[in-house]
Amino acid sequence: MEGSVGLLGYWNHGDLISRTVGVLLLAMSVSSWVIILWKGWLLRRAASDIQRGVASFWSAGDVAEGRQRLQAVDREAVLLPLLEAALLQPAAGTLETQPALASQLTRRLRDALHAGLAQLQFGQVVLASTGSTAPFIGLFGTVWGIFHALGGMAEGNAMTIDKIAGPVGEALIFTAAGLAVAIPAVLAYNIFGKRVAACEAELEGFAHDLREMQLDAVK
């Protein structure tokens, strides 16, 4: 209860900058946790779909059946675009048809792979930015709060330890808040980066196998 009163009191006595820092840290925390929960669910589902989808595709009797199987399990749409890119027949008379077939396949599969990875990596920038900036924003809030508190006490000629301890302690809350916001974001960024890398390796392998399949089909 005392902590709540202290926080409320600091908010009531804080100026525009102090309140802005508090609101910014709260917004960063909320956005980080939304992304953490969403990406945790998405990457878990995508990893499962990739493993099931690749195995299901190669166990199909033909490409048409394999496509149907991918459609049934590829909920994040990261495998099916690779198959579509491999099977695409570009319009004649365009720059796309001028390179050799191997180069055409490589370019189309690369573009489809990059699109799928961009979907899996979405939100990583927010987590990285939050993890790297939140501690400094919290530290700035602490420094500004202490400066604001000491300035007010100096004007009132009340520079005593008892008068300083309360406002300084409340201002230090910003440092703790900055760390509380940053630490989950950094941990999630590292964990999700590892999971995305694992998915990327699986997708690259699938794209390579599709390329070889198509090249063998035209020989």
C-alpha positions in Angstrom: 0.0 0.0 0.0 2.8 2.4 0.8 4.5 1.7 -2.5 1.2 2.5 -4.3 0.9 5.7 -2.3 4.4 6.6 -3.2 3.9 5.9 -6.9 0.7 7.9 -6.9 2.3 10.7 -4.9 5.2 10.9 -7.3 2.9 10.9 -10.2 0.8 13.7 -8.7 3.9 15.8 -7.9 5.8 15.0 -11.1 6.0 17.4 -14.0 5.3 16.8 -17.7 8.6 15.2 -18.4 8.4 12.8 -15.5 4.9 11.7 -16.5 5.9 11.4 -20.2 8.7 9.0 -19.2 6.3 7.0 -17.1 3.7 6.7 -19.9 6.4 5.9 -22.4 7.8 3.0 -20.3 4.2 1.7 -19.7 3.6 1.8 -23.5 6.8 0.0 -24.2 6.0 -2.6 -21.6 2.5 -3.3 -23.0 3.7 -3.4 -26.6 6.5 -5.8 -25.7 4.3 -8.2 -23.8 1.7 -8.2 -26.6 4.5 -9.1 -29.1 6.0 -11.7 -26.7 2.7 -13.5 -26.3 1.8 -13.2 -30.0 5.2 -14.3 -31.3 5.5 -17.1 -28.9 2.2 -18.5 -30.2 3.0 -17.8 -33.8 6.5 -19.3 -33.8 5.4 -22.4 -31.9 2.7 -23.0 -34.5 4.9 -22.2 -37.5 7.7 -24.6 -36.3 5.1 -27.4 -35.9 3.5 -26.7 -39.3 6.9 -26.6 -41.0 7.9 -30.0 -39.6 4.6 -31.6 -40.4 4.2 -29.9 -43.8 7.6 -30.8 -45.2 7.2 -34.5 -44.1 3.6 -34.6 -45.5 4.6 -33.0 -48.8 7.4 -35.4 -49.6 5.2 -38.4 -48.7 2.6 -37.4 -51.2 2.1 -39.3 -54.4 2.4 -36.3 -56.7 2.8 -32.5 -56.6 -1.0 -31.9 -56.6 -1.5 -34.1 -53.6 1.5 -32.5 -51.9 0.0 -29.0 -52.4 -3.3 -30.1 -50.9 -1.5 -31.4 -47.9 0.5 -28.2 -47.5 -2.8 -26.2 -47.6 -4.2 -28.3 -44.8 -1.3 -27.8 -42.4 0.5 -24.5 -43.4 -1.5 -22.1 -41.2 1.1 -19.4 -41.3 1.6 -19.6 -45.1 5.3 -20.0 -45.1 5.6 -23.3 -47.0 2.9 -23.0 -49.7 4.4 -19.8 -51.2 7.7 -21.7 -51.8 5.9 -24.4 -53.7 3.9 -21.9 -55.7 7.2 -20.0 -56.6 8.8 -23.3 -57.7 5.8 -24.2 -59.9 5.2 -20.7 -61.3 5.5 -20.4 -65.1 6.4 -16.8 -66.0 4.8 -15.1 -69.0 6.8 -15.4 -72.2 8.7 -12.4 -73.5 9.5 -10.9 -70.1 12.8 -10.3 -68.4 11.9 -13.1 -66.0 12.2 -15.7 -68.7 15.5 -14.6 -70.1 17.8 -16.1 -67.5 18.3 -19.9 -67.3 15.7 -22.0 -65.5 18.0 -22.5 -62.5 18.4 -18.7 -62.1 14.7 -18.1 -62.4 13.9 -20.7 -59.7 16.5 -19.4 -57.4 15.2 -15.8 -57.7 11.5 -16.8 -57.2 12.3 -19.1 -54.3 14.5 -16.5 -52.7 11.8 -13.9 -52.9 9.2 -16.3 -51.4 11.6 -17.3 -48.6 12.3 -13.7 -47.7 8.6 -12.9 -47.5 8.0 -15.9 -45.2 11.0 -14.9 -43.0 9.8 -11.3 -42.8 6.5 -12.6 -41.4 8.3 -14.7 -38.8 10.6 -11.9 -37.8 7.9 -9.3 -37.4 8.1 -7.6 -34.0 11.8 -8.4 -33.4 12.7 -4.7 -34.0 10.3 -3.6 -31.3 11.7 -6.1 -28.8 15.3 -5.1 -29.7 14.5 -1.4 -29.5 12.7 -1.8 -26.2 15.5 -3.9 -24.7 18.2 -1.4 -25.7 16.4 1.9 -24.8 14.2 1.2 -21.8 17.0 1.2 -19.2 18.2 4.6 -20.5 14.7 6.0 -20.5 14.2 4.8 -17.0 17.6 6.3 -15.9 16.7 9.6 -17.5 13.4 9.6 -15.6 15.3 9.0 -12.4 17.8 11.7 -13.0 15.1 14.2 -14.0 13.0 13.2 -11.0 15.9 13.7 -8.6 16.7 17.1 -10.2 13.1 18.1 -10.1 12.8 17.1 -6.4 16.0 18.8 -5.3 15.1 21.9 -7.2 11.7 22.1 -5.4 13.3 21.6 -2.0 15.9 24.2 -2.6 13.3 26.8 -3.4 11.5 25.9 -0.2 14.7 25.9 1.9 13.9 22.4 3.1 17.1 20.5 2.2 17.1 17.9 4.9 17.8 14.1 4.7 14.2 13.3 5.6 12.9 15.6 2.9 15.3 14.3 0.3 14.9 10.5 0.9 11.3 10.2 -0.1 11.4 12.1 -3.5 14.8 10.5 -4.4 13.5 7.0 -3.6 10.4 7.6 -5.7 12.5 8.8 -8.6 14.6 5.6 -8.4 11.5 3.7 -9.3 12.1 4.8 -12.9 15.4 2.9 -13.0 13.7 -0.2 -11.8 10.8 0.3 -14.2 13.3 0.6 -17.1 15.0 -2.6 -16.2 11.6 -4.4 -15.7 10.6 -3.4 -19.2 13.9 -4.2 -20.9 14.8 -7.6 -19.4 11.7 -9.5 -20.7 12.2 -7.8 -24.1 15.8 -8.9 -24.4 15.2 -12.4 -23.3 12.3 -12.8 -25.7 14.3 -11.3 -28.5 17.1 -13.9 -28.0 14.7 -16.8 -27.7 12.6 -15.8 -30.7 15.8 -15.2 -32.7 16.9 -18.7 -32.1 13.5 -20.1 -33.1 13.3 -18.0 -36.3 16.8 -19.2 -37.2 15.6 -22.8 -36.8 12.6 -22.2 -39.0 14.8 -20.4 -41.5 17.0 -23.4 -41.8 14.0 -25.7 -42.4 12.5 -23.4 -45.0 15.9 -23.0 -46.8 16.2 -26.8 -47.0 12.7 -27.1 -48.3 13.3 -24.4 -51.0 16.5 -26.1 -52.0 14.7 -29.5 -52.4 11.9 -27.9 -54.4 14.5 -26.3 -56.7 16.2 -29.6 -57.3 12.9 -31.3 -57.9 11.9 -28.8 -60.6 15.3 -28.9 -62.3 15.2 -32.7 -62.4 11.7 -32.5 -63.9 12.8 -30.6 -66.9 15.8 -32.7 -67.7 
